[in-house]
Amino acid sequence: MSEFFPQDPALLDAVVAWSRRRILEGQDPRATARPAAEILADLGPTITADGIGGHEALRRFVDVVVTSTRAQGDPLNLAYVPSAPTPASLVFDLAVSAAEIFAGTWEAGAGAIAAENQALAWLADLAGWPAGAGGAFVQGGTIGNLSALAAGRHAAATARGARPPGGWKIAATADAHSSVAVAARTMDAEILPVPGDERGRLTGDALEATVAGRDDVAAVVVTAGTTNAGIVDDIAGAAAVCARHGLWLHVDGAYGLAALAAPGARPLFAGIEQADSFVVDPHKWLFAPYDCCALVYREPARAAATHAQFAGYLEQIDRGEWNPSDYAIQLTRRPRGLPFWFSLATYGTAAYAAAVEKVLATTRELAAGIDAADHLELLFPPELSVVLFRRPGWSEDEMRAWSRRCARSGVILCVPTRWQGELVFRLCLVNPDTDAAAVLEALETMR
Ligand SMILES: *Cc1c(COP(=O)(O)O)cnc(C)c1O
C-alpha cells in the first residue's frame, strides 16, 4: 500500500486540526453557492497524474470547497430543514470513518450494528413499539420512505395476490413529502390522493372515504410533521382505517418525529404505536450529522421478506443475526447511525428531550413575536417548529430579493415557500441555539 499511497502523519494532523477548529468554532453563515465556473476556476485542476499533494488539496478544500457550501448548522439558518449536529456526533463521524466498518452484515459489522440498534431501539420505544421492532439507518428519508413502501407493497402483494390491473396505489395527501411521489414512481405505483383538511392534514374520515371498496392500495403514508408547515396528520384515525382494511401504515416523520423525544409533543403522534413502519432523520432535528435516517419496522421480518439479498457469494452470511441490508435498499453501508448513537450515549436522552423542547419553545416565542409585529402576519400557530408568515404589501419579487439579500450578508437564511398557492415566508427551526429575539431582529429588516 505505502508504495503507492505513502503515510503522511503531518497531513493527518492537518486534517484533524482543521476538523477540530471547525467543530469548535462553527461555520461561516456567509458561505454560499456560486456558479460552477467560478468554483472550478478557483479550485483549478486537482485530478492529475501526479496528484497535487494532500496539503495543497486540503488548502483548496478549506478555501474553495467549504466557502462554497451553506452553513447548515448555523443557528440563523432557518431554510428548508437545516441541521444542528452536536459536537460529539461530529467528531465521532471522524472515528467512524477511521474505523472503516462494513455494516451491511452482522458478520462484518456486528459491534457497530449492535450499537446502532440501541439507538434504533430508543426511537422505537419512544413510538411505543414492542421490543421486536427494528430496522436500519439509511441515507435519508427518501430512501427510507421508498424502502418502507416497497415492504408495504410486497406485503400487500403477498396477502392479496398479483398486481391489480391498474397497478398499486399509495394513499397520501398532497402535502406528503415529494419523496413519496418519487417512491411511487420508482415502484411503478401511483399516488392515490387523500384530500386534506383546511391545513392539508390527513384525517381518518378522508382516508376511509378514499380507500373504501378498493383492493389496489398497497400502503398509506401519514406525515408526522409536514416539511412545508410542520402539520401532523391524524395518525390514530389513519391507523384505525388501516387496521379495518388490512393496509400497511407508514409514518413519514423524517423531519417531525424527532419531537417524539419531547414529552410535551408526544400526544401529537398518538396512534404511531399501531403503524407498520416509520422514518425519522436524525440529520434533521436529532442533532446528528449527514447523512442519517432511522428506518424502523414494527415487524422487521416483513421488511426482510422484501429486501434481503441472496446469492452464492452471500451464502455464508449468518441469517440468524441482524443484517441491516435486509431492511432497506442497500447492501454495503457505513454505520451511519454511530455518530447519533455516540451523541446519545455522550449526553443522555434527557438532554435530547430538553433540546427538542427548547426548539419548540423558541418556535412558539417566535410565532408570538411575528403575530405581534404590525408589519407581519402569522398564518397559524405552529404545531411543531415551522412558522409560516406573510409580509403584507410585498410582491413575490420583493420577498425573494429580501431573502437573497439576507443570505448574502449572512444575517438570516429565510427562504419563501408556496402555501396553498401563495408565496409566504417560512422558518424551520431545529437548532436549540436559535434565539427568537435574534430572528425577530432580523425580521425587522422587512419593514
Ligand atoms: C426531508 C424529508 C424527507 C426526505 O428526507 P431526506 O433525508 O432529505 O431524503 C421525507 N419526508 C419528509 C417529511 C421530510 O421532511
The ligand as an SDF file (V2000), in Angstrom:
LIG
                    3D

 15 15  0  0  0  0  0  0  0  0999 V2000
  -36.7460   15.7680    4.4980 C   0  0  0  0  0  0  0  0  0  0  0  0
  -37.9410   14.9090    4.3560 C   0  0  0  0  0  0  0  0  0  0  0  0
  -37.9040   13.7390    3.5900 C   0  0  0  0  0  0  0  0  0  0  0  0
  -36.7020   13.3590    2.7700 C   0  0  0  0  0  0  0  0  0  0  0  0
  -35.6250   13.0740    3.5800 O   0  0  0  0  0  0  0  0  0  0  0  0
  -34.1360   13.1380    3.0180 P   0  0  0  0  0  0  0  0  0  0  0  0
  -33.3280   12.7850    4.2110 O   0  0  0  0  0  0  0  0  0  0  0  0
  -33.9320   14.5430    2.5430 O   0  0  0  0  0  0  0  0  0  0  0  0
  -34.0330   12.1560    1.9160 O   0  0  0  0  0  0  0  0  0  0  0  0
  -39.0170   12.9300    3.5830 C   0  0  0  0  0  0  0  0  0  0  0  0
  -40.1150   13.2700    4.2740 N   0  0  0  0  0  0  0  0  0  0  0  0
  -40.2020   14.3970    5.0000 C   0  0  0  0  0  0  0  0  0  0  0  0
  -41.4520   14.6860    5.7540 C   0  0  0  0  0  0  0  0  0  0  0  0
  -39.1030   15.2640    5.0690 C   0  0  0  0  0  0  0  0  0  0  0  0
  -39.1970   16.3860    5.7780 O   0  0  0  0  0  0  0  0  0  0  0  0
  1  2  1  0
  2  3  1  0
  2 14  2  0
  3  4  1  0
  3 10  2  0
  4  5  1  0
  5  6  1  0
  6  7  2  0
  6  8  1  0
  6  9  1  0
 10 11  1  0
 11 12  2  0
 12 13  1  0
 12 14  1  0
 14 15  1  0
M  END
$$$$
